[in-house]
Amino acid sequence: MQKQMISSVRELNVYKKSFEVAVEIFQLVKTFPREERYALTD
């Protein structure tokens, strides 16, 4: 089995999956009431 060189962190599976989860969390948080969003960032 031949290993390939990675030229960017974006090629890593762990990066791809974590980015997908981050987008899902972002979309979910947008549905929260304004007070709850403020409490998360406070």
mmCIF file of the N, C-alpha and C atoms, coordinates in Angstrom:
data_MODEL
# 
_entry.id   MODEL 
# 
loop_
_atom_site.group_PDB 
_atom_site.id 
_atom_site.type_symbol 
_atom_site.label_atom_id 
_atom_site.label_alt_id 
_atom_site.label_comp_id 
_atom_site.label_asym_id 
_atom_site.label_entity_id 
_atom_site.label_seq_id 
_atom_site.pdbx_PDB_ins_code 
_atom_site.Cartn_x 
_atom_site.Cartn_y 
_atom_site.Cartn_z 
_atom_site.occupancy 
_atom_site.B_iso_or_equiv 
_atom_site.pdbx_formal_charge 
_atom_site.auth_seq_id 
_atom_site.auth_comp_id 
_atom_site.auth_asym_id 
_atom_site.auth_atom_id 
_atom_site.pdbx_PDB_model_num 
ATOM 1   N N  . MET A 1 1  ? 0.843   -1.188 0.000  1.00 0.00 ? 1  MET A N  1 
ATOM 2   C CA . MET A 1 1  ? 0.000   0.000  0.000  1.00 0.00 ? 1  MET A CA 1 
ATOM 3   C C  . MET A 1 1  ? 0.886   1.248  0.000  1.00 0.00 ? 1  MET A C  1 
ATOM 4   N N  . GLN A 1 2  ? 0.600   2.130  -0.903 1.00 0.00 ? 2  GLN A N  1 
ATOM 5   C CA . GLN A 1 2  ? 1.405   3.337  -1.048 1.00 0.00 ? 2  GLN A CA 1 
ATOM 6   C C  . GLN A 1 2  ? 0.707   4.505  -0.336 1.00 0.00 ? 2  GLN A C  1 
ATOM 7   N N  . LYS A 1 3  ? 1.451   5.244  0.471  1.00 0.00 ? 3  LYS A N  1 
ATOM 8   C CA . LYS A 1 3  ? 0.888   6.392  1.185  1.00 0.00 ? 3  LYS A CA 1 
ATOM 9   C C  . LYS A 1 3  ? 0.994   7.636  0.323  1.00 0.00 ? 3  LYS A C  1 
ATOM 10  N N  . GLN A 1 4  ? -0.041  8.466  0.394  1.00 0.00 ? 4  GLN A N  1 
ATOM 11  C CA . GLN A 1 4  ? -0.043  9.717  -0.354 1.00 0.00 ? 4  GLN A CA 1 
ATOM 12  C C  . GLN A 1 4  ? 0.340   10.857 0.580  1.00 0.00 ? 4  GLN A C  1 
ATOM 13  N N  . MET A 1 5  ? 1.004   11.828 0.028  1.00 0.00 ? 5  MET A N  1 
ATOM 14  C CA . MET A 1 5  ? 1.346   13.015 0.798  1.00 0.00 ? 5  MET A CA 1 
ATOM 15  C C  . MET A 1 5  ? 0.122   13.926 0.864  1.00 0.00 ? 5  MET A C  1 
ATOM 16  N N  . ILE A 1 6  ? -0.065  14.534 1.996  1.00 0.00 ? 6  ILE A N  1 
ATOM 17  C CA . ILE A 1 6  ? -1.184  15.455 2.175  1.00 0.00 ? 6  ILE A CA 1 
ATOM 18  C C  . ILE A 1 6  ? -0.664  16.864 1.966  1.00 0.00 ? 6  ILE A C  1 
ATOM 19  N N  . SER A 1 7  ? -1.314  17.589 1.072  1.00 0.00 ? 7  SER A N  1 
ATOM 20  C CA . SER A 1 7  ? -0.858  18.939 0.773  1.00 0.00 ? 7  SER A CA 1 
ATOM 21  C C  . SER A 1 7  ? -1.618  19.998 1.552  1.00 0.00 ? 7  SER A C  1 
ATOM 22  N N  . SER A 1 8  ? -2.745  19.603 2.155  1.00 0.00 ? 8  SER A N  1 
ATOM 23  C CA . SER A 1 8  ? -3.556  20.556 2.897  1.00 0.00 ? 8  SER A CA 1 
ATOM 24  C C  . SER A 1 8  ? -4.288  19.825 4.018  1.00 0.00 ? 8  SER A C  1 
ATOM 25  N N  . VAL A 1 9  ? -4.498  20.520 5.109  1.00 0.00 ? 9  VAL A N  1 
ATOM 26  C CA . VAL A 1 9  ? -5.226  19.926 6.231  1.00 0.00 ? 9  VAL A CA 1 
ATOM 27  C C  . VAL A 1 9  ? -6.668  19.596 5.821  1.00 0.00 ? 9  VAL A C  1 
ATOM 28  N N  . ARG A 1 10 ? -7.168  20.293 4.823  1.00 0.00 ? 10 ARG A N  1 
ATOM 29  C CA . ARG A 1 10 ? -8.541  20.072 4.360  1.00 0.00 ? 10 ARG A CA 1 
ATOM 30  C C  . ARG A 1 10 ? -8.726  18.715 3.694  1.00 0.00 ? 10 ARG A C  1 
ATOM 31  N N  . GLU A 1 11 ? -7.653  18.044 3.406  1.00 0.00 ? 11 GLU A N  1 
ATOM 32  C CA . GLU A 1 11 ? -7.726  16.706 2.818  1.00 0.00 ? 11 GLU A CA 1 
ATOM 33  C C  . GLU A 1 11 ? -7.926  15.626 3.883  1.00 0.00 ? 11 GLU A C  1 
ATOM 34  N N  . LEU A 1 12 ? -7.717  15.956 5.126  1.00 0.00 ? 12 LEU A N  1 
ATOM 35  C CA . LEU A 1 12 ? -7.844  14.978 6.210  1.00 0.00 ? 12 LEU A CA 1 
ATOM 36  C C  . LEU A 1 12 ? -9.320  14.675 6.486  1.00 0.00 ? 12 LEU A C  1 
ATOM 37  N N  . ASN A 1 13 ? -9.632  13.390 6.670  1.00 0.00 ? 13 ASN A N  1 
ATOM 38  C CA . ASN A 1 13 ? -11.011 13.001 6.966  1.00 0.00 ? 13 ASN A CA 1 
ATOM 39  C C  . ASN A 1 13 ? -11.496 13.624 8.260  1.00 0.00 ? 13 ASN A C  1 
ATOM 40  N N  . VAL A 1 14 ? -10.637 13.701 9.252  1.00 0.00 ? 14 VAL A N  1 
ATOM 41  C CA . VAL A 1 14 ? -11.041 14.278 10.531 1.00 0.00 ? 14 VAL A CA 1 
ATOM 42  C C  . VAL A 1 14 ? -11.404 15.755 10.360 1.00 0.00 ? 14 VAL A C  1 
ATOM 43  N N  . TYR A 1 15 ? -10.716 16.461 9.489  1.00 0.00 ? 15 TYR A N  1 
ATOM 44  C CA . TYR A 1 15 ? -11.052 17.863 9.227  1.00 0.00 ? 15 TYR A CA 1 
ATOM 45  C C  . TYR A 1 15 ? -12.418 17.953 8.554  1.00 0.00 ? 15 TYR A C  1 
ATOM 46  N N  . LYS A 1 16 ? -12.659 17.109 7.571  1.00 0.00 ? 16 LYS A N  1 
ATOM 47  C CA . LYS A 1 16 ? -13.928 17.135 6.839  1.00 0.00 ? 16 LYS A CA 1 
ATOM 48  C C  . LYS A 1 16 ? -15.100 16.859 7.764  1.00 0.00 ? 16 LYS A C  1 
ATOM 49  N N  . LYS A 1 17 ? -14.952 15.858 8.610  1.00 0.00 ? 17 LYS A N  1 
ATOM 50  C CA . LYS A 1 17 ? -16.040 15.502 9.526  1.00 0.00 ? 17 LYS A CA 1 
ATOM 51  C C  . LYS A 1 17 ? -16.269 16.591 10.575 1.00 0.00 ? 17 LYS A C  1 
ATOM 52  N N  . SER A 1 18 ? -15.184 17.148 11.116 1.00 0.00 ? 18 SER A N  1 
ATOM 53  C CA . SER A 1 18 ? -15.344 18.186 12.127 1.00 0.00 ? 18 SER A CA 1 
ATOM 54  C C  . SER A 1 18 ? -15.958 19.445 11.517 1.00 0.00 ? 18 SER A C  1 
ATOM 55  N N  . PHE A 1 19 ? -15.639 19.745 10.268 1.00 0.00 ? 19 PHE A N  1 
ATOM 56  C CA . PHE A 1 19 ? -16.235 20.894 9.599  1.00 0.00 ? 19 PHE A CA 1 
ATOM 57  C C  . PHE A 1 19 ? -17.733 20.677 9.408  1.00 0.00 ? 19 PHE A C  1 
ATOM 58  N N  . GLU A 1 20 ? -18.139 19.465 9.027  1.00 0.00 ? 20 GLU A N  1 
ATOM 59  C CA . GLU A 1 20 ? -19.557 19.142 8.872  1.00 0.00 ? 20 GLU A CA 1 
ATOM 60  C C  . GLU A 1 20 ? -20.298 19.326 10.193 1.00 0.00 ? 20 GLU A C  1 
ATOM 61  N N  . VAL A 1 21 ? -19.707 18.854 11.280 1.00 0.00 ? 21 VAL A N  1 
ATOM 62  C CA . VAL A 1 21 ? -20.331 18.994 12.597 1.00 0.00 ? 21 VAL A CA 1 
ATOM 63  C C  . VAL A 1 21 ? -20.428 20.462 12.991 1.00 0.00 ? 21 VAL A C  1 
ATOM 64  N N  . ALA A 1 22 ? -19.392 21.231 12.722 1.00 0.00 ? 22 ALA A N  1 
ATOM 65  C CA . ALA A 1 22 ? -19.402 22.658 13.047 1.00 0.00 ? 22 ALA A CA 1 
ATOM 66  C C  . ALA A 1 22 ? -20.519 23.380 12.293 1.00 0.00 ? 22 ALA A C  1 
ATOM 67  N N  . VAL A 1 23 ? -20.721 23.031 11.039 1.00 0.00 ? 23 VAL A N  1 
ATOM 68  C CA . VAL A 1 23 ? -21.793 23.655 10.246 1.00 0.00 ? 23 VAL A CA 1 
ATOM 69  C C  . VAL A 1 23 ? -23.156 23.269 10.822 1.00 0.00 ? 23 VAL A C  1 
ATOM 70  N N  . GLU A 1 24 ? -23.319 22.012 11.206 1.00 0.00 ? 24 GLU A N  1 
ATOM 71  C CA . GLU A 1 24 ? -24.579 21.570 11.812 1.00 0.00 ? 24 GLU A CA 1 
ATOM 72  C C  . GLU A 1 24 ? -24.856 22.325 13.104 1.00 0.00 ? 24 GLU A C  1 
ATOM 73  N N  . ILE A 1 25 ? -23.842 22.482 13.937 1.00 0.00 ? 25 ILE A N  1 
ATOM 74  C CA . ILE A 1 25 ? -24.001 23.217 15.193 1.00 0.00 ? 25 ILE A CA 1 
ATOM 75  C C  . ILE A 1 25 ? -24.366 24.669 14.912 1.00 0.00 ? 25 ILE A C  1 
ATOM 76  N N  . PHE A 1 26 ? -23.706 25.282 13.946 1.00 0.00 ? 26 PHE A N  1 
ATOM 77  C CA . PHE A 1 26 ? -23.994 26.665 13.577 1.00 0.00 ? 26 PHE A CA 1 
ATOM 78  C C  . PHE A 1 26 ? -25.455 26.813 13.147 1.00 0.00 ? 26 PHE A C  1 
ATOM 79  N N  . GLN A 1 27 ? -25.933 25.882 12.311 1.00 0.00 ? 27 GLN A N  1 
ATOM 80  C CA . GLN A 1 27 ? -27.314 25.936 11.852 1.00 0.00 ? 27 GLN A CA 1 
ATOM 81  C C  . GLN A 1 27 ? -28.288 25.752 13.014 1.00 0.00 ? 27 GLN A C  1 
ATOM 82  N N  . LEU A 1 28 ? -27.969 24.872 13.922 1.00 0.00 ? 28 LEU A N  1 
ATOM 83  C CA . LEU A 1 28 ? -28.827 24.624 15.084 1.00 0.00 ? 28 LEU A CA 1 
ATOM 84  C C  . LEU A 1 28 ? -28.881 25.845 15.992 1.00 0.00 ? 28 LEU A C  1 
ATOM 85  N N  . VAL A 1 29 ? -27.737 26.452 16.250 1.00 0.00 ? 29 VAL A N  1 
ATOM 86  C CA . VAL A 1 29 ? -27.678 27.608 17.149 1.00 0.00 ? 29 VAL A CA 1 
ATOM 87  C C  . VAL A 1 29 ? -28.451 28.793 16.569 1.00 0.00 ? 29 VAL A C  1 
ATOM 88  N N  . LYS A 1 30 ? -28.503 28.892 15.247 1.00 0.00 ? 30 LYS A N  1 
ATOM 89  C CA . LYS A 1 30 ? -29.260 29.986 14.629 1.00 0.00 ? 30 LYS A CA 1 
ATOM 90  C C  . LYS A 1 30 ? -30.745 29.910 14.962 1.00 0.00 ? 30 LYS A C  1 
ATOM 91  N N  . THR A 1 31 ? -31.235 28.727 15.362 1.00 0.00 ? 31 THR A N  1 
ATOM 92  C CA . THR A 1 31 ? -32.652 28.569 15.703 1.00 0.00 ? 31 THR A CA 1 
ATOM 93  C C  . THR A 1 31 ? -32.932 28.915 17.165 1.00 0.00 ? 31 THR A C  1 
ATOM 94  N N  . PHE A 1 32 ? -31.889 29.121 17.963 1.00 0.00 ? 32 PHE A N  1 
ATOM 95  C CA . PHE A 1 32 ? -32.053 29.453 19.382 1.00 0.00 ? 32 PHE A CA 1 
ATOM 96  C C  . PHE A 1 32 ? -32.603 30.865 19.529 1.00 0.00 ? 32 PHE A C  1 
ATOM 97  N N  . PRO A 1 33 ? -33.313 31.130 20.629 1.00 0.00 ? 33 PRO A N  1 
ATOM 98  C CA . PRO A 1 33 ? -33.725 32.499 20.918 1.00 0.00 ? 33 PRO A CA 1 
ATOM 99  C C  . PRO A 1 33 ? -32.495 33.395 21.098 1.00 0.00 ? 33 PRO A C  1 
ATOM 100 N N  . ARG A 1 34 ? -32.658 34.668 20.846 1.00 0.00 ? 34 ARG A N  1 
ATOM 101 C CA . ARG A 1 34 ? -31.542 35.618 20.906 1.00 0.00 ? 34 ARG A CA 1 
ATOM 102 C C  . ARG A 1 34 ? -30.847 35.585 22.275 1.00 0.00 ? 34 ARG A C  1 
ATOM 103 N N  . GLU A 1 35 ? -31.611 35.478 23.342 1.00 0.00 ? 35 GLU A N  1 
ATOM 104 C CA . GLU A 1 35 ? -31.013 35.458 24.684 1.00 0.00 ? 35 GLU A CA 1 
ATOM 105 C C  . GLU A 1 35 ? -30.100 34.254 24.874 1.00 0.00 ? 35 GLU A C  1 
ATOM 106 N N  . GLU A 1 36 ? -30.511 33.127 24.342 1.00 0.00 ? 36 GLU A N  1 
ATOM 107 C CA . GLU A 1 36 ? -29.701 31.902 24.463 1.00 0.00 ? 36 GLU A CA 1 
ATOM 108 C C  . GLU A 1 36 ? -28.415 32.023 23.650 1.00 0.00 ? 36 GLU A C  1 
ATOM 109 N N  . ARG A 1 37 ? -28.494 32.608 22.477 1.00 0.00 ? 37 ARG A N  1 
ATOM 110 C CA . ARG A 1 37 ? -27.286 32.791 21.659 1.00 0.00 ? 37 ARG A CA 1 
ATOM 111 C C  . ARG A 1 37 ? -26.312 33.706 22.377 1.00 0.00 ? 37 ARG A C  1 
ATOM 112 N N  . TYR A 1 38 ? -26.824 34.750 23.015 1.00 0.00 ? 38 TYR A N  1 
ATOM 113 C CA . TYR A 1 38 ? -25.949 35.662 23.739 1.00 0.00 ? 38 TYR A CA 1 
ATOM 114 C C  . TYR A 1 38 ? -25.278 34.934 24.903 1.00 0.00 ? 38 TYR A C  1 
ATOM 115 N N  . ALA A 1 39 ? -26.026 34.101 25.601 1.00 0.00 ? 39 ALA A N  1 
ATOM 116 C CA . ALA A 1 39 ? -25.483 33.371 26.747 1.00 0.00 ? 39 ALA A CA 1 
ATOM 117 C C  . ALA A 1 39 ? -24.362 32.415 26.300 1.00 0.00 ? 39 ALA A C  1 
ATOM 118 N N  . LEU A 1 40 ? -24.476 31.869 25.106 1.00 0.00 ? 40 LEU A N  1 
ATOM 119 C CA . LEU A 1 40 ? -23.436 30.955 24.607 1.00 0.00 ? 40 LEU A CA 1 
ATOM 120 C C  . LEU A 1 40 ? -22.127 31.693 24.329 1.00 0.00 ? 40 LEU A C  1 
ATOM 121 N N  . THR A 1 41 ? -22.219 32.936 23.885 1.00 0.00 ? 41 THR A N  1 
ATOM 122 C CA . THR A 1 41 ? -21.015 33.673 23.536 1.00 0.00 ? 41 THR A CA 1 
ATOM 123 C C  . THR A 1 41 ? -20.476 34.527 24.672 1.00 0.00 ? 41 THR A C  1 
ATOM 124 N N  . ASP A 1 42 ? -21.250 34.661 25.730 1.00 0.00 ? 42 ASP A N  1 
ATOM 125 C CA . ASP A 1 42 ? -20.836 35.484 26.866 1.00 0.00 ? 42 ASP A CA 1 
ATOM 126 C C  . ASP A 1 42 ? -19.703 34.857 27.648 1.00 0.00 ? 42 ASP A C  1 
# 
